Amino acid sequence: MKSATGSRRRTTALFILAALVWLPLAGWEWASTAVQAESPATAASAPAAEAAAVQEEAELVGTDTCMICHDESVSVQRTPHATKECEDCHGPGSLHFESGGERLDTVSFKHRDPGWGVGQCQSCHRQDPHLSVFLQSSHGRNNLACVNCHQMHPQQARRGLLSQAHNDLCASCHVAAQAQFRKPYSHPVLEDAMRCVDCHTPHSADLKPQRGLAEGTETGCVSCHSDKSGPFVFEHAPSKVGGCASCHQPHGSVNAKMLNRAQVHQLCLECHSMTAGAAAAQPFSFHDIRSPRFRNCTTCHRQIHGSNADPDFLR
């Protein structure tokens, strides 16, 4: 009798122990499934899935139907898009039309995800290698769309269908750069003698701030300053490795020649000073920087961007 009672007690204890082990595991599995269902990746795909559903539901209605309300779209006839139908760019418009124009989320570039708008534009412009990588550019990575800068239904005809003049458009976001052009020494951008796109490529995926780069120099700078481009027999390391911005402020400066330092010797001594492992860069003893006659290094070292005659860049 005692043996049977003990057996029942052991069976009950094992059942309770199994329940204590199984229930937390089952709860963890349920919680894991719930978290996965609400993961960022799933949440991020929801708008895309919704947009795809909208596209599946909507049907083509034709440009004539669009023009019933959007007669101002005649401005498109002044652009290269004149050969296109409205729905080639905006997508099927039946839901927008049936809602009396309320369903902007089905056709409007400004009311849909920027990535969708870029995809619509690239359906034609993907052939251009400079435009095909827009989503990898700093503008694309910051969630800008083509319509942030370009106007497909322009009120004023501009090259590139820009919504504003080139420099005004860039300055509307890059206010710090615009302020630099107001310094005493600057590139003549505010005078409209130059455009931002002369140096920058706004659709490019370059690693540096969207500047067209070539190994050893910066094409934006040397496209004008061709005498500094080289190649030289004797290269100046900052120009070769760090680029023009090693010594110059590209937009504007309070210093002559748009230098980073007020005095030339201060700039040169950033590299040519006695530091650990750099004894070879120390100026000769007769370069007494306390004397003003030695403070303008480029008086003697005239070919400072590179030389074909002298390793010390002497004139």
Salt bridges, closest charged atoms under 4 A:
GLU72 OE2 - HIS70 ND1 3.52
ASP105 OD1 - ARG103 NE 3.01
ASP198 OD1 - ARG195 NE 3.94
GLU218 OE1 - ARG211 NH1 3.08
ASP227 OD2 - LYS228 NZ 2.63
GLU270 OE2 - ARG261 NE 2.50
ASP288 OD1 - ARG290 NE 2.96
